[in-house]
Amino acid sequence: MWKCTQSQFKEFMVGEIYECKEDKTGGYRIYPNKKSDWAPFWSESNQRFCYPRYELDFKFLYTTGKKVSELSLNCDFQPDLVKINGIIYITGEKIEE
């Protein structure tokens, strides 16, 4: 799950939480809602979604499924995350379930 921290698009609201899902091509997209045809894709080379930070940005919160860990997140991208052997660990605050 990802929290929107910056948005110049009406489809994404700052402070709201969005899910990242695998698309038909094997890539990943963050969907503003379940009926949306438009969804920014994950850019592996930039280690972020496909828009510049001043247009659209997100902070990784937690994963709800095993596939999200394949996004190759690293400490440079999110300083509060640590990736060890393909598993993402969140350091710092404990997330209540």
C-alpha positions as CSV (number, residue, x, y, z in Angstrom):
1,M,0.0,0.0,0.0
2,W,1.2,3.5,-0.9
3,K,0.3,6.9,0.6
4,C,0.1,9.8,-1.9
5,T,2.3,12.6,-0.8
6,Q,2.1,14.8,-3.9
7,S,-0.4,15.0,-6.7
8,Q,-1.3,17.3,-9.5
9,F,-3.9,14.8,-10.8
10,K,-7.5,14.9,-9.6
11,E,-7.5,11.1,-9.5
12,F,-5.0,10.9,-6.6
13,M,-5.6,12.7,-3.3
14,V,-2.7,13.6,-1.0
15,G,-2.9,11.6,2.2
16,E,-5.0,8.8,0.7
17,I,-3.7,5.2,0.5
18,Y,-3.6,3.3,-2.8
19,E,-2.8,-0.2,-3.8
20,C,-0.1,-1.2,-6.4
21,K,-1.1,-4.2,-8.5
22,E,0.6,-6.3,-11.2
23,D,-0.7,-5.5,-14.7
24,K,-1.2,-7.8,-17.7
25,T,2.3,-7.3,-18.9
26,G,4.0,-8.3,-15.6
27,G,4.7,-4.7,-14.6
28,Y,3.2,-2.8,-11.7
29,R,0.7,0.1,-11.6
30,I,-0.8,2.2,-8.9
31,Y,-4.6,2.6,-9.5
32,P,-6.5,5.6,-8.3
33,N,-9.7,3.5,-8.0
34,K,-11.0,0.1,-9.1
35,K,-12.8,1.4,-12.2
36,S,-9.8,3.5,-13.5
37,D,-8.3,2.8,-17.0
38,W,-5.4,5.1,-16.2
39,A,-2.7,4.1,-13.7
40,P,0.9,5.2,-13.4
41,F,3.4,2.4,-13.9
42,W,6.4,1.5,-11.7
43,S,9.7,2.6,-13.4
44,E,12.3,0.0,-12.3
45,S,15.2,2.2,-13.6
46,N,14.0,5.3,-11.6
47,Q,12.8,3.3,-8.6
48,R,9.6,5.2,-8.5
49,F,6.3,5.6,-10.4
50,C,6.6,7.2,-13.8
51,Y,5.9,10.8,-13.0
52,P,8.3,13.4,-11.6
53,R,8.0,13.9,-7.8
54,Y,6.5,17.4,-8.2
55,E,3.6,15.9,-10.2
56,L,3.0,12.7,-8.4
57,D,4.7,11.0,-5.5
58,F,4.0,8.2,-3.0
59,K,5.5,6.8,0.2
60,F,5.6,3.0,0.6
61,L,3.6,1.9,3.7
62,Y,3.3,-1.9,3.7
63,T,2.6,-4.8,1.5
64,T,-0.7,-6.8,1.4
65,G,0.7,-9.4,-1.0
66,K,3.9,-11.2,-1.9
67,K,4.2,-9.6,-5.4
68,V,4.9,-6.0,-4.1
69,S,8.2,-7.1,-2.7
70,E,9.4,-7.7,-6.3
71,L,9.5,-3.9,-7.0
72,S,13.2,-3.9,-5.9
73,L,12.8,-1.2,-3.3
74,N,16.0,-0.2,-1.6
75,C,17.3,2.1,1.2
76,D,18.1,4.9,-1.3
77,F,14.5,4.9,-2.4
78,Q,12.8,4.7,1.0
79,P,15.1,5.2,4.0
80,D,12.7,3.5,6.4
81,L,12.7,0.3,4.4
82,V,15.3,-2.5,4.3
83,K,15.4,-5.2,1.7
84,I,17.1,-8.5,2.7
85,N,17.0,-11.5,0.4
86,G,14.0,-10.1,-1.5
87,I,11.9,-9.5,1.6
88,I,11.1,-5.9,2.6
89,Y,11.3,-5.0,6.3
90,I,9.9,-1.8,7.6
91,T,12.1,-0.3,10.3
92,G,11.0,2.1,13.0
93,E,7.3,2.2,13.8
94,K,5.3,-0.9,14.4
95,I,2.2,-1.1,12.2
96,E,-0.9,-2.2,14.1
97,E,-3.0,-4.8,12.2
